[in-house]
């Protein structure tokens, strides 16, 4: 029997606010444990929460970007459960009246576009962090995170593979970063994704029993967890077993999921309206104000890069995948560089150096105008592409302008024909084998000789002129 996967995603995003969602405590992740706390986020009796307007606005912005309907009237609810990360034994969340609902996100899959339905995006408070000493047997609770505004984005069960889940998550992360609603740092827990996975015989409509995979630290981990869970469920069914609805963890070292606990249903949480908060009203004027503040989103920017800069779909996709990279590219073009060379340098050598140094493009010393200046020096013949490749790392590390580095290092390109002709004759005389090969019709030998000429001039020879002069000298009679 052939099976197909049915997958829904739940993504929790910590919102970029300076204070928590129901109190004035700081959201600084790096503060010492239990220093950003107050009676509200510690769940003390008799305190009253007050909702953050900024958290609501960021939530609505995400909802609009995901084509959701924004509720004119919604409310907060109490989600009741007992666990150390909730001092008051309930979480303030939303249940039957979410802030954003009935949206979608389109993802590219196999050369086509697939629409993934977004069931809801609702606002809630994050929980505290449980800490454990490995091997020491000690556990603690850090309430700094408790009360940080959290947006939970839930999809319809429209995803059919790990590839689609990965595409959905990467595209959603792009939108969140473009909106600047979150830093989406998975290592710090700013973005957390969980997959609800079931399988069913191909051609059937009824859903199978689902499992929820939690505590996965990366998108690649989620991909692997989904692949494993699909295979595991299929094996269980093929051996005559049944799937248990449960929450499963992901063991990255062993590459397996493992059972954690039975999955709770909504009634287990005993939801009821939060009595300490008034209903949340987002009128048409407020929604329109938020809509008008939205930045250009990844898909629109990708399309503009193709039309405005005549870039390929691939180049436009790579550049717009990261907002900071797209911004740097546009700033380079605005500083006078041609679009295609700017794209090649940003996607190629620059990105490679940033990856090697583990530095974000927005944190490096290189300025966009200096990259544009370097490209200009190549185009006007002042330096060669090889010299530029040697300059770029120092520009990246020091922030020095390319013209200054060229002057300091004496790297001006040699374009004097007579000087290069003399070098060419020496190269031909020193390499009789490749010279004979070229004259015998082996064109590849020319590349070797030009390479020797570039080496002899320490990369300063004008590559185009060097090629012409070597060819010209070889054509002369011996």
N, C-alpha and C positions, 0 to 999 in steps of 0.2 A: 504494500500500500504506500502511495506517495503522500507526503504531508507538506503543508505550507505553514509558515510561521505567521502569527498574528501578534503584533508588538505595539504597545503604547508606551510613550515616554513621559516621565515626570521630571521636570527640571526645577530645582530650587536655586534662586538667584538672590544673593545679598545685594541690596540696593545701596548706591553711593549717597549716603546721607551723613552729615556730621554727627547727628544724634540719633538715638534709638527711636523706634516707631511709636512708643507710648510714654517715653520719658525723655529727659534732657541729657542722659548719660552719653559719653562719647562712644563712637563705634570703632575707635582705633584698635586694630587687630593686635598690634605689637605691645600694647600696654601690659604691665605686670598683672599676673592673675588676680582677679577679684578686686580690681581698683576702679574700673568703670561700672560701678553698681550703685543702686539707690533702693529705697524701700519698694518702689514700683517694680523694678526688674528682679528684685529678690523675693517678690511675692508676699510682702508683709501685709498683715490684716489692716483693713481700713483705708488703704491707698486707692487712688483713682487714676486710671490711665487717661491720657489725652493723645489723640492720634496726630501723627506728623503729616502736615499738608504736603511737604516735599515728597514723602514716601508715596502718597496718593498720586501726585503728579507724575512721578517716575513710572508708577504702575500703569497709569493711563497711557503714557507715551509708548510703553511696550505693547499694550493692547491695541493701540492705533496702528503701530508698525506691523502687527500680526493680523490686521484686518478684522479685529474683534468689534463687537457691539459693546459700547460702554454703558453700563447700567446707570440710569438716571437716579435710581434709589437702591442702595445695597446696605448690608449690615455686617457687623462682626459677630462671630459666634465663639462659644467655648467648646473646645475639643478636649474632652476629659480623658486623661490617662495618668497612671502613676509611674513615674520614672525619675531618677535622681536629677536629670537635666531640666526638670520643671519644678521649681520650688513650690508653686501654688497648685500643682497637680492638674493643671489644665493649660492649654495653649490657646491664645486668642488668634483665631483664624476666620475663614469664611466657609460656609457650607452650601446652603441652597441658593444664596443670592450673591454670586461672585461679582467682583468689580468689572471684569472683562470676560466675554463669552462669545462662542460661535465664530472663531476666526480661522485662519489657515496660514500655512507657510509653504511656498513652492520650492522644491529642491530639484537640482539637476541629477538625473539618473540615466546612464547609458544613452546619452545624447538627446534625451527627452526631458520634459518637466513633469514632476508629479506633485500633486497637492496633498499636503498632510493637514488634516483638520485639527484645529486647536479648540478643545472643548471649553477650557476656561483658563484664566490667569487671575489668581486671587492673592490678596495681600494677607500676610500673617506675621507673627513674630518668630524669630529664630530661637533655638533652645541653647542652653549652656553646653559647654564642652566637658565631657568626661575624660579624665586623664588617668593613665595607668603606668606604673613604674615596671618596666620589663624586668622580670626576675625578682623584683623586690616585694611584690605582693601588695603594694600600696595603690590606692585609687583616690582620686580627688575630683572636685567639680569646680570649673572656672566659669563664673557667671558673667564674664565680660561680654560673651556673645549673646547671652539671653536678652531678648528684646530688640536685637538688630533687625531692621525691616527686611522681610523675605517675600519674594514673589514666587509663587508656585505656578508653573506653566504645564498644563496637562494636555496631551494630544488625544485624538480619537485613535482607535486601534487600526490605523491605516498603514502602518509600517510592516513590510513583509520580509525584511532581511537585515542582517547586520550592516550591510552597505548602505541601505536606506536610513537606518538609525544614525550611522556615522555622518551621512550627508545632512540629515536634519539637525543634528547637534552642532556641526561646524557652521552651518548657515545661521542657526539661531544665535550662536555665540557672536558671529560677525555683526548681526543686527544689534545685539545688546551692547557691543563695544562701540559701534557707530553712534548709538544713542547716548553713550557715556552714562548708562544707568548702573553699571557694575564693572569692576576690573576683571571679573570672570576668572579669578585665580583659583584653580581647582586644588592646588596644594594647600592653600589657606582656607579652603571650604567656601569661597565666595560663589562658586558654581558647583552644584552637585546634581548628578543625573542618575535616575533609577529607571530600569526597564521592566515593564510588565510583559511577560512572554508566555504564549501558549502556542500549540500547534493543532491543526485539524486536517483531516483527509482533504486532498485537493478536490475542489468541486462542491464541497459542502458549505453551508452558511452558518451553522451553529458554531459558537466559540468553544474551544477546549478549556480545560482548567488552567488558570494562569499561575505563574510564580513571579514574584517581584525580586529582582536582583539589586541589592543596595551596596553601599560602601565601596564603590569603584572610583579609583583616583584619577582616571584619565579617559579620554575618548577612545584611545586604542584599547584600553582595558575593557571598556563597555562593549566594544566590537567583539573582543575575544570571549567575553562572558556570554554574549548573546549566541555566538556560534556554538559554544560549549553547551549552553542550556537547550538549544534546539536539538542538538545531537543526543543529549541526555534524555530529553522527553521522548524523542522518537524511539530510543532503545527501550525505555520503560514500556511504552505501548506495544512495541513489537514483541516484547517478552511476556505480554499478557497482563502487565501491571496497570496501575492507575496513577495519575498525576495528583499530587496533594497540593492544595492551595496553601502557599507558605511564602515566607520571606527567606531569601537565600543570600548568603554573602559570597564574595569573590576572593579566592585565594590566588593572588597573582603569581606567587612562586611556583605553585603546583599547576596553575592554569585550569582550576576547577571551581565550580560553585558548590556551596555546602549549605545544608539546612540550618536556619537560625531559630525560627519560631513560626507558629501558625499565623497566617495573615489575618489581621483584624478586618471586620466589615464596619461600615459606617455606624451601624447601631451600637457597636461595641464602644464607640467613643461618646455616646450619649450627648450628641450635639444639642445645644440650645442657645438662643440669642444672648449675646454679651450684655448684661443689664447696666454695666457701667459706662457704655459708650452709646452716643446718640447715632441714629442712622446716618449713613454716608450718602450725601447728595452731590452728584456731579451734573450740573445743569449744562445746557447747550453752549452757553457762552464760555464756561470754563473749559469744556472739551475743545472748543474751537481755538481757544488761546493756547492750549497744549499742542494741538495739531499744527498750528502755525509755527511753533517753536521747534518742530521736528527737523533734524538735519537731513541731508541727502543720504538715502539708505544704500546698502551695497549693490543691490540689483540695478537701481537707477544710475549709480555711479559707474558700474561696469558698462552699461549701455552707452553712457556719455563718453567714456574713454574710447570706446570703439568708434563712435561717430566723430567726436571732436579731435581725437589724436590719431585716427586711422590705425589703431592697434588691433592685433588679432584678438579673437575671443579668449585664447589661452593667456596672452599677455595681460589683457584687461582683468581676467579672472585672478591671476596671481597677484597683480598689483593691488586690487581692491579687497583681497582676502584679509588684509590687515589695514585698518584705518590709518595708522601711523605711517605705513609704507606708502599708501596712496597719497597721503598729505605730502610726504617728502618728495615723491615723484612729481606731483603738480607744482610744488614750490621750485623744483629744479627746472621744470619747463618754463615757469613764470620768470625765472632768472635768466632765460635766454637760450637754454639748451633745446635742441630738436627732440621731439617726443620719443622716437624710436631709440636713438642712442641713450637717452636718459633712462628709458625703460630697461634696456639691456644692462646698463651699469647698476641700476638699483636692484634688479632681480638677480643679477649674476654675481659679479665680484663683491659688491657691497654686502649683499645678503650672506654670502659665504663667510666674509670676514666677521660679520655680526654674530653669526652662528658659532664660529670658532671662539670668539671672545665672550660668548653668552651675554651679549649686550643688546638691548632693545634699540631700534633705530631712533627713537625719541630721546634716548639717553646718551648717545654718542656725541663726540666733539665735532664731527663733520657737519658743516652747514650746507644746505641745499645750493646756495649761491656759489659755494666753492666747488661743488661737484659740477655745476653748470660751467664754471670757469675752466675746470680741467678738460671738460668735453670740448670747449671752445679752443683750447690750446692744441688739442689733437687735430681738430678740423682745420685750423690755420697753419698746421705744419710745424708749430713750435716744438712739440714733443710727439713721440710715437705712442701707439697704444701700449707697447711693452713698458715704456717709461711710466705711462699713466698707471699701469698695474702695480709698478713698484712704488709710486707715490701714494696711492690710495690708502694703504695701511697706516702710513705716517700721518696723513691728513685725518684719518679716522681717530687716531690715538692722541694727536696733539692739537687738532683744530687749525693747523697752519694753512694758509692759502697756498694753492698750487704754484702760483707765480713766484712766491717767496721761496718755496722749496726748490723750484727749478733754478733760481738764481744762486741759492746757497750751495747746491750740489753740482752746478755747472752741467745741467742736463739738457741744454737746448739741442734740439735735433739737428743733425748734420744734413744740410741740403745743398752743399757745394758740390757740383758735379765733378770738378777736377779732383777734389779731395777723395771722393768716393771711387772715381775711376782708378786712382792709384791703389786704393785698398782692394778693389776688385781684381786687378792684375796680380796682386800678391796672393789672393785667395785661389785664383785659377792655377797659378804656378805651383802652389803648395798642395793642390789636390788634383793630381793628374788622373786618378781613377774616375771620380765623379765627372770631371771635365770630359773625358773620353766617352763616358756613358751618355752624357747629354748630347754630345755631337753625334752619337750613334742612334739618337732618337728617343732616349729615355728621359722624358720630361721631368720625372720625379727628382732627378739629380739636381735640377735647378733649385729646388727647395732647400736641399742640403747646402749648396753653395751660398745661397742668400742667408741661410742661418749662420754659416761661418762668418759672413760679412757683418751680420748684426752682432755676433759675439765679439768680433775684432774691434768693433766701434762701441762696445759696451751698451748696445741697444740704442745708440744715438742716431744711427743712419735712418734717413727717411725710407721706410719700408718699400713704398711704391717706387721711389727713385732707385733704391738699391736693386730691386728686381730688374728694372729696365737696364741699368748699367751693366749688371752681370750678364744679362742676356745679350746686350750689345757687344761686350768684350768677347763672349764665347763665339759670337757670330764672325768675329774677325778671323782671318786666316792665321794659322800657326806660324 
